[in-house]
């Protein structure tokens, strides 16, 4: 199982601005769901699509737990929203 460092995890993606409705200014929205504790952390403004990575702060007491990671994008004005993408299950270490 892939691992996430305790405290913060970085999610990265390949830029696809200009494909379909994807714009460089779209807002990245990462989410981590802790399946052991039934808790989630997320950001609705972690980065832009052009940044190609975003950091998400994980709770300090999640060390040793399993998280399910997701990423979604929305236009800067919030009108267009892409389907979220499941990034898999990760161990927090």
The first five atom37 places (N, CA, C, CB, O) and aatype in JSON, in Angstrom:
{
  "aatype": [20, 20, 20, 20, 20, 20, 20, 20, 20, 20, 20, 20, 20, 20, 20, 20, 20, 20, 20, 20, 20, 20, 20, 20, 20, 20, 20, 20, 20, 20, 20, 20, 20, 20, 20, 20, 20, 20, 20, 20, 20, 20, 20, 20, 20, 20, 20, 20, 20, 20, 20, 20, 20, 20, 20, 20, 20, 20, 20, 20, 20, 20, 20, 20, 20, 20, 20, 20, 20, 20, 20, 20, 20, 20, 20, 20, 20, 20, 20, 20, 20, 20, 20, 20, 20, 20, 20, 20, 20, 20, 20, 20, 20],
  "atom_mask": [
    [1, 1, 1, 1, 1],
    [1, 1, 1, 1, 1],
    [1, 1, 1, 1, 1],
    [1, 1, 1, 1, 1],
    [1, 1, 1, 1, 1],
    [1, 1, 1, 1, 1],
    [1, 1, 1, 1, 1],
    [1, 1, 1, 1, 1],
    [1, 1, 1, 1, 1],
    [1, 1, 1, 1, 1],
    [1, 1, 1, 1, 1],
    [1, 1, 1, 1, 1],
    [1, 1, 1, 1, 1],
    [1, 1, 1, 1, 1],
    [1, 1, 1, 1, 1],
    [1, 1, 1, 1, 1],
    [1, 1, 1, 1, 1],
    [1, 1, 1, 1, 1],
    [1, 1, 1, 1, 1],
    [1, 1, 1, 1, 1],
    [1, 1, 1, 1, 1],
    [1, 1, 1, 1, 1],
    [1, 1, 1, 1, 1],
    [1, 1, 1, 1, 1],
    [1, 1, 1, 1, 1],
    [1, 1, 1, 1, 1],
    [1, 1, 1, 1, 1],
    [1, 1, 1, 1, 1],
    [1, 1, 1, 1, 1],
    [1, 1, 1, 1, 1],
    [1, 1, 1, 1, 1],
    [1, 1, 1, 1, 1],
    [1, 1, 1, 1, 1],
    [1, 1, 1, 1, 1],
    [1, 1, 1, 1, 1],
    [1, 1, 1, 1, 1],
    [1, 1, 1, 1, 1],
    [1, 1, 1, 1, 1],
    [1, 1, 1, 1, 1],
    [1, 1, 1, 1, 1],
    [1, 1, 1, 1, 1],
    [1, 1, 1, 1, 1],
    [1, 1, 1, 1, 1],
    [1, 1, 1, 1, 1],
    [1, 1, 1, 1, 1],
    [1, 1, 1, 1, 1],
    [1, 1, 1, 1, 1],
    [1, 1, 1, 1, 1],
    [1, 1, 1, 1, 1],
    [1, 1, 1, 1, 1],
    [1, 1, 1, 1, 1],
    [1, 1, 1, 1, 1],
    [1, 1, 1, 1, 1],
    [1, 1, 1, 1, 1],
    [1, 1, 1, 1, 1],
    [1, 1, 1, 1, 1],
    [1, 1, 1, 1, 1],
    [1, 1, 1, 1, 1],
    [1, 1, 1, 1, 1],
    [1, 1, 1, 1, 1],
    [1, 1, 1, 1, 1],
    [1, 1, 1, 1, 1],
    [1, 1, 1, 1, 1],
    [1, 1, 1, 1, 1],
    [1, 1, 1, 1, 1],
    [1, 1, 1, 1, 1],
    [1, 1, 1, 1, 1],
    [1, 1, 1, 1, 1],
    [1, 1, 1, 1, 1],
    [1, 1, 1, 1, 1],
    [1, 1, 1, 1, 1],
    [1, 1, 1, 1, 1],
    [1, 1, 1, 1, 1],
    [1, 1, 1, 1, 1],
    [1, 1, 1, 1, 1],
    [1, 1, 1, 1, 1],
    [1, 1, 1, 1, 1],
    [1, 1, 1, 1, 1],
    [1, 1, 1, 1, 1],
    [1, 1, 1, 1, 1],
    [1, 1, 1, 1, 1],
    [1, 1, 1, 1, 1],
    [1, 1, 1, 1, 1],
    [1, 1, 1, 1, 1],
    [1, 1, 1, 1, 1],
    [1, 1, 1, 1, 1],
    [1, 1, 1, 1, 1],
    [1, 1, 1, 1, 1],
    [1, 1, 1, 1, 1],
    [1, 1, 1, 1, 1],
    [1, 1, 1, 1, 1],
    [1, 1, 1, 1, 1],
    [1, 1, 1, 1, 1]
  ],
  "atom_positions": [
    [[0.85, -1.17, 0.0], [0.0, 0.0, 0.0], [0.91, 1.24, 0.0], [-0.98, -0.01, 1.24], [1.86, 1.31, 0.78]],
    [[0.63, 2.22, -0.86], [1.41, 3.47, -0.85], [1.29, 4.16, 0.5], [0.94, 4.42, -1.97], [0.35, 3.91, 1.26]],
    [[2.25, 5.03, 0.78], [2.27, 5.7, 2.08], [2.15, 7.2, 1.95], [3.54, 5.35, 2.81], [2.55, 7.79, 0.94]],
    [[1.58, 7.82, 2.98], [1.5, 9.28, 3.13], [2.31, 9.63, 4.37], [0.01, 9.79, 3.25], [2.17, 8.96, 5.4]],
    [[3.15, 10.65, 4.3], [3.86, 11.05, 5.51], [2.88, 11.65, 6.53], [4.98, 12.07, 5.18], [1.93, 12.34, 6.16]],
    [[3.13, 11.37, 7.81], [2.29, 11.96, 8.86], [2.41, 13.47, 8.82], [2.69, 11.41, 10.25], [3.5, 14.0, 8.56]],
    [[1.34, 14.16, 9.07], [1.33, 15.62, 9.09], [0.87, 16.24, 7.8], [2.7, 16.13, 9.42], [-0.09, 17.01, 7.79]],
    [[1.53, 15.93, 6.7], [1.14, 16.5, 5.4], [1.34, 15.47, 4.31], [1.95, 17.77, 5.09], [2.23, 14.63, 4.38]],
    [[0.49, 15.54, 3.31], [0.69, 14.73, 2.12], [0.61, 15.64, 0.91], [-0.38, 13.58, 2.04], [-0.11, 16.64, 0.92]],
    [[1.35, 15.3, -0.11], [1.33, 16.07, -1.35], [0.7, 15.23, -2.44], [2.76, 16.5, -1.75], [1.08, 14.08, -2.65]],
    [[-0.26, 15.82, -3.12], [-0.93, 15.17, -4.24], [-0.49, 15.92, -5.49], [-2.5, 15.18, -4.08], [-0.57, 17.15, -5.54]],
    [[-0.04, 15.19, -6.5], [0.4, 15.84, -7.74], [-0.35, 15.25, -8.93], [1.93, 15.69, -7.92], [-0.87, 14.14, -8.87]],
    [[-0.38, 16.01, -10.01], [-1.08, 15.6, -11.23], [-0.37, 16.21, -12.43], [-2.57, 16.04, -11.18], [0.45, 17.12, -12.3]],
    [[-0.7, 15.69, -13.58], [-0.17, 16.22, -14.83], [-1.11, 17.3, -15.33], [0.0, 15.09, -15.9], [-2.33, 17.09, -15.39]],
    [[-0.57, 18.45, -15.68], [-1.39, 19.55, -16.17], [-2.11, 19.18, -17.45], [-0.53, 20.79, -16.39], [-1.53, 18.59, -18.36]],
    [[-3.38, 19.52, -17.51], [-4.16, 19.26, -18.72], [-5.0, 20.47, -19.11], [-5.08, 18.04, -18.52], [-6.05, 20.34, -19.73]],
    [[-4.52, 21.65, -18.75], [-5.23, 22.88, -19.1], [-5.43, 22.95, -20.61], [-4.47, 24.12, -18.61], [-4.54, 22.61, -21.38]],
    [[-6.62, 23.39, -21.0], [-6.94, 23.51, -22.42], [-7.63, 22.28, -22.98], [-5.7, 23.77, -23.2], [-8.16, 22.34, -24.09]],
    [[-7.64, 21.18, -22.25], [-8.36, 19.99, -22.7], [-9.78, 20.07, -22.16], [-7.64, 18.67, -22.21], [-9.98, 20.19, -20.95]],
    [[-10.74, 20.01, -23.03], [-12.13, 20.15, -22.6], [-12.33, 21.51, -21.94], [-12.52, 19.02, -21.62], [-11.96, 22.54, -22.51]],
    [[-12.91, 21.5, -20.75], [-13.14, 22.75, -20.01], [-12.03, 23.06, -19.0], [-14.46, 22.67, -19.29], [-12.14, 24.03, -18.25]],
    [[-10.97, 22.26, -18.97], [-9.91, 22.46, -17.99], [-9.17, 23.77, -18.24], [-8.91, 21.28, -18.02], [-8.72, 24.05, -19.35]],
    [[-9.06, 24.57, -17.17], [-8.36, 25.86, -17.24], [-7.23, 25.88, -16.2], [-9.35, 27.04, -17.0], [-7.34, 25.24, -15.15]],
    [[-6.16, 26.59, -16.49], [-5.03, 26.7, -15.57], [-5.45, 27.28, -14.22], [-3.93, 27.55, -16.18], [-4.83, 26.99, -13.2]],
    [[-6.49, 28.1, -14.22], [-6.94, 28.77, -13.0], [-7.92, 27.94, -12.16], [-7.59, 30.08, -13.35], [-8.34, 28.38, -11.1]],
    [[-8.29, 26.75, -12.62], [-9.18, 25.88, -11.85], [-8.59, 25.61, -10.48], [-9.44, 24.55, -12.6], [-7.37, 25.51, -10.32]],
    [[-9.44, 25.48, -9.5], [-9.03, 25.25, -8.12], [-8.98, 23.75, -7.84], [-9.98, 25.96, -7.13], [-9.92, 23.02, -8.15]],
    [[-7.87, 23.3, -7.25], [-7.73, 21.9, -6.85], [-8.34, 21.7, -5.47], [-6.24, 21.47, -6.86], [-8.15, 22.53, -4.58]],
    [[-9.07, 20.6, -5.3], [-9.74, 20.31, -4.04], [-9.4, 18.88, -3.58], [-11.29, 20.49, -4.18], [-10.14, 17.95, -3.87]],
    [[-8.28, 18.72, -2.86], [-7.92, 17.39, -2.36], [-8.71, 17.03, -1.11], [-6.42, 17.33, -2.06], [-9.13, 17.89, -0.34]],
    [[-8.91, 15.72, -0.91], [-9.62, 15.21, 0.26], [-8.97, 13.92, 0.71], [-11.12, 15.0, -0.04], [-8.63, 13.07, -0.12]],
    [[-8.79, 13.76, 2.01], [-8.32, 12.51, 2.6], [-9.37, 12.03, 3.59], [-6.94, 12.69, 3.3], [-9.74, 12.76, 4.51]],
    [[-9.86, 10.81, 3.39], [-10.84, 10.22, 4.31], [-10.15, 9.12, 5.11], [-12.08, 9.65, 3.53], [-9.64, 8.16, 4.54]],
    [[-10.13, 9.27, 6.43], [-9.52, 8.3, 7.32], [-10.55, 7.22, 7.6], [-9.02, 8.97, 8.65], [-11.53, 7.45, 8.31]],
    [[-10.33, 6.03, 7.04], [-11.3, 4.94, 7.2], [-11.27, 4.35, 8.6], [-11.02, 3.85, 6.18], [-12.25, 3.75, 9.03]],
    [[-10.16, 4.52, 9.31], [-10.07, 3.99, 10.67], [-10.83, 4.85, 11.67], [-8.62, 3.89, 11.1], [-11.44, 4.33, 12.6]],
    [[-10.81, 6.16, 11.47], [-11.45, 7.08, 12.41], [-12.77, 7.65, 11.89], [-10.5, 8.21, 12.73], [-13.5, 8.28, 12.65]],
    [[-13.08, 7.45, 10.62], [-14.31, 8.0, 10.05], [-14.27, 9.51, 9.94], [-15.49, 7.59, 10.88], [-15.3, 10.17, 10.04]],
    [[-13.08, 10.08, 9.75], [-12.89, 11.53, 9.66], [-12.31, 11.89, 8.3], [-11.97, 12.04, 10.81], [-11.67, 11.06, 7.64]],
    [[-12.54, 13.12, 7.89], [-11.99, 13.6, 6.62], [-11.37, 14.97, 6.8], [-13.09, 13.65, 5.54], [-11.81, 15.76, 7.64]],
    [[-10.35, 15.26, 6.01], [-9.8, 16.6, 5.89], [-9.78, 16.92, 4.41], [-8.36, 16.71, 6.54], [-9.58, 16.04, 3.57]],
    [[-9.99, 18.2, 4.08], [-10.03, 18.6, 2.69], [-9.7, 20.08, 2.58], [-11.4, 18.3, 2.06], [-9.66, 20.79, 3.58]],
    [[-9.48, 20.52, 1.37], [-9.3, 21.94, 1.09], [-10.06, 22.26, -0.19], [-7.79, 22.32, 0.96], [-10.04, 21.49, -1.14]],
    [[-10.73, 23.39, -0.19], [-11.44, 23.82, -1.4], [-10.63, 24.87, -2.17], [-12.83, 24.38, -1.05], [-11.11, 25.44, -3.14]],
    [[-9.4, 25.11, -1.71], [-8.54, 26.08, -2.42], [-7.07, 25.77, -2.19], [-8.86, 27.52, -1.94], [-6.28, 26.67, -1.89]],
    [[-6.69, 24.51, -2.34], [-5.32, 24.08, -2.04], [-4.3, 24.58, -3.05], [-5.27, 22.58, -1.97], [-3.15, 24.85, -2.69]],
    [[-4.7, 24.7, -4.3], [-3.79, 25.08, -5.38], [-4.62, 25.32, -6.63], [-2.69, 23.98, -5.64], [-5.84, 25.16, -6.62]],
    [[-3.96, 25.69, -7.7], [-4.65, 25.77, -8.99], [-4.22, 24.57, -9.85], [-4.32, 27.12, -9.72], [-3.24, 23.9, -9.54]],
    [[-4.96, 24.32, -10.89], [-4.62, 23.22, -11.79], [-3.21, 23.4, -12.34], [-5.64, 23.14, -12.96], [-2.47, 22.42, -12.5]],
    [[-2.82, 24.64, -12.63], [-1.49, 24.92, -13.18], [-0.37, 24.6, -12.2], [-1.4, 26.38, -13.59], [0.75, 24.33, -12.63]],
    [[-0.64, 24.61, -10.89], [0.38, 24.3, -9.89], [0.85, 22.85, -9.97], [-0.16, 24.59, -8.49], [2.0, 22.55, -9.63]],
    [[0.0, 21.97, -10.4], [0.27, 20.54, -10.58], [0.61, 19.8, -9.3], [1.39, 20.37, -11.54], [1.06, 18.65, -9.36]],
    [[0.39, 20.42, -8.14], [0.49, 19.71, -6.87], [-0.19, 20.54, -5.79], [1.99, 19.43, -6.5], [-0.32, 21.75, -5.89]],
    [[-0.62, 19.84, -4.74], [-1.27, 20.5, -3.61], [-0.92, 19.74, -2.34], [-2.83, 20.57, -3.8], [-0.8, 18.51, -2.36]],
    [[-0.75, 20.46, -1.25], [-0.51, 19.85, 0.04], [-1.79, 19.81, 0.85], [0.58, 20.61, 0.81], [-2.62, 20.72, 0.79]],
    [[-1.93, 18.75, 1.59], [-3.09, 18.58, 2.46], [-2.56, 18.2, 3.84], [-4.09, 17.5, 1.9], [-1.81, 17.24, 3.98]],
    [[-2.97, 18.96, 4.85], [-2.52, 18.7, 6.22], [-3.37, 17.58, 6.82], [-2.61, 19.98, 7.09], [-4.6, 17.65, 6.83]],
    [[-2.69, 16.56, 7.32], [-3.36, 15.44, 7.97], [-3.27, 15.6, 9.48], [-2.75, 14.08, 7.52], [-2.28, 16.14, 9.99]],
    [[-4.27, 15.15, 10.19], [-4.28, 15.23, 11.65], [-3.11, 14.45, 12.23], [-5.61, 14.71, 12.22], [-2.77, 13.37, 11.73]],
    [[-2.5, 14.99, 13.26], [-1.33, 14.36, 13.89], [-1.65, 12.97, 14.44], [-0.8, 15.25, 15.01], [-0.78, 12.1, 14.47]],
    [[-2.88, 12.75, 14.86], [-3.24, 11.45, 15.44], [-3.64, 10.4, 14.39], [-4.38, 11.62, 16.42], [-4.18, 9.36, 14.74]],
    [[-3.38, 10.67, 13.11], [-3.69, 9.71, 12.06], [-2.53, 8.76, 11.76], [-4.07, 10.44, 10.8], [-2.68, 7.87, 10.93]],
    [[-1.4, 8.93, 12.41], [-0.25, 8.08, 12.16], [-0.63, 6.61, 12.35], [0.93, 8.46, 13.08], [-1.18, 6.25, 13.39]],
    [[-0.33, 5.78, 11.36], [-0.67, 4.36, 11.4], [-2.02, 4.03, 10.82], [-0.61, 3.88, 12.79], [-2.34, 2.85, 10.65]],
    [[-2.83, 5.03, 10.51], [-4.17, 4.81, 9.96], [-4.13, 4.7, 8.43], [-5.12, 5.95, 10.38], [-3.1, 4.97, 7.8]],
    [[-5.24, 4.31, 7.85], [-5.4, 4.24, 6.4], [-6.28, 5.39, 5.93], [-6.0, 2.88, 5.96], [-7.32, 5.66, 6.53]],
    [[-5.85, 6.06, 4.87], [-6.65, 7.14, 4.28], [-6.94, 6.82, 2.82], [-5.92, 8.5, 4.4], [-6.13, 6.21, 2.12]],
    [[-8.11, 7.23, 2.38], [-8.5, 7.17, 0.97], [-8.35, 8.58, 0.43], [-9.98, 6.62, 0.78], [-8.92, 9.52, 0.99]],
    [[-7.59, 8.76, -0.65], [-7.33, 10.08, -1.21], [-8.15, 10.33, -2.46], [-5.84, 10.25, -1.51], [-8.36, 9.43, -3.28]],
    [[-8.62, 11.56, -2.6], [-9.39, 12.01, -3.75], [-8.91, 13.39, -4.17], [-10.91, 12.02, -3.44], [-8.34, 14.12, -3.36]],
    [[-9.13, 13.74, -5.43], [-8.88, 15.11, -5.9], [-10.01, 15.49, -6.85], [-7.46, 15.23, -6.61], [-10.48, 14.67, -7.64]],
    [[-10.43, 16.72, -6.75], [-11.43, 17.27, -7.66], [-11.0, 18.66, -8.06], [-12.84, 17.29, -7.0], [-10.11, 19.25, -7.44]],
    [[-11.62, 19.19, -9.09], [-11.31, 20.54, -9.57], [-12.6, 21.3, -9.83], [-10.44, 20.5, -10.84], [-13.61, 20.71, -10.22]],
    [[-12.55, 22.6, -9.62], [-13.67, 23.49, -9.92], [-13.12, 24.73, -10.59], [-14.49, 23.86, -8.63], [-11.98, 25.14, -10.34]],
    [[-13.93, 25.33, -11.44], [-13.51, 26.59, -12.06], [-13.35, 27.65, -10.97], [-14.53, 27.05, -13.16], [-13.97, 27.56, -9.91]],
    [[-12.53, 28.65, -11.24], [-12.26, 29.7, -10.25], [-13.54, 30.38, -9.78], [-11.3, 30.74, -10.83], [-13.62, 30.82, -8.63]],
    [[-14.54, 30.48, -10.66], [-15.8, 31.11, -10.29], [-16.79, 30.13, -9.66], [-16.43, 31.76, -11.5], [-17.89, 30.52, -9.26]],
    [[-16.4, 28.84, -9.58], [-17.23, 27.83, -8.94], [-18.39, 27.32, -9.78], [-17.76, 28.38, -7.7], [-19.18, 26.51, -9.31]],
    [[-18.51, 27.78, -11.02], [-19.64, 27.36, -11.85], [-19.46, 25.95, -12.4], [-19.82, 28.34, -13.01], [-20.4, 25.15, -12.4]],
    [[-18.25, 25.63, -12.87], [-17.98, 24.29, -13.42], [-17.22, 23.46, -12.4], [-17.18, 24.39, -14.75], [-16.26, 23.93, -11.79]],
    [[-17.67, 22.22, -12.22], [-17.02, 21.32, -11.28], [-16.78, 19.99, -11.98], [-17.88, 21.13, -9.99], [-17.69, 19.42, -12.59]],
    [[-15.54, 19.49, -11.88], [-15.2, 18.2, -12.48], [-15.53, 17.08, -11.5], [-13.7, 18.15, -12.89], [-15.6, 17.31, -10.29]],
    [[-15.73, 15.88, -12.03], [-15.89, 14.72, -11.16], [-14.6, 14.52, -10.38], [-16.23, 13.45, -11.98], [-13.51, 14.75, -10.9]],
    [[-14.72, 14.1, -9.13], [-13.53, 13.82, -8.35], [-12.9, 12.51, -8.83], [-13.85, 13.75, -6.84], [-13.57, 11.67, -9.43]],
    [[-11.62, 12.36, -8.55], [-10.86, 11.18, -8.95], [-10.35, 10.5, -7.7], [-9.68, 11.56, -9.92], [-9.78, 11.14, -6.82]],
    [[-10.56, 9.2, -7.61], [-10.07, 8.41, -6.49], [-8.6, 8.09, -6.71], [-10.89, 7.1, -6.33], [-8.23, 7.57, -7.76]],
    [[-7.75, 8.41, -5.74], [-6.31, 8.23, -5.86], [-5.78, 7.03, -5.09], [-5.6, 9.46, -5.38], [-4.58, 6.78, -5.09]],
    [[-6.66, 6.29, -4.46], [-6.25, 5.06, -3.81], [-6.16, 5.15, -2.3], [-4.95, 4.64, -4.34], [-6.34, 6.2, -1.68]],
    [[-5.86, 3.99, -1.73], [-5.74, 3.82, -0.3], [-4.26, 3.95, 0.08], [-6.32, 2.46, 0.15], [-3.4, 3.38, -0.58]],
    [[-3.98, 4.71, 1.14], [-2.62, 4.99, 1.57], [-2.49, 4.83, 3.09], [-2.2, 6.41, 1.14], [-3.42, 5.12, 3.84]],
    [[-1.33, 4.36, 3.53], [-1.03, 4.29, 4.96], [-0.37, 5.58, 5.39], [-0.12, 3.08, 5.27], [0.5, 6.1, 4.69]],
    [[-0.78, 6.1, 6.54], [-0.14, 7.3, 7.09], [1.01, 6.83, 7.98], [-1.18, 8.19, 7.9], [0.81, 6.08, 8.93]],
    [[2.21, 7.29, 7.65], [3.41, 6.87, 8.41], [4.2, 8.07, 8.88], [4.32, 5.95, 7.56], [5.24, 7.91, 9.53]]
  ]
}
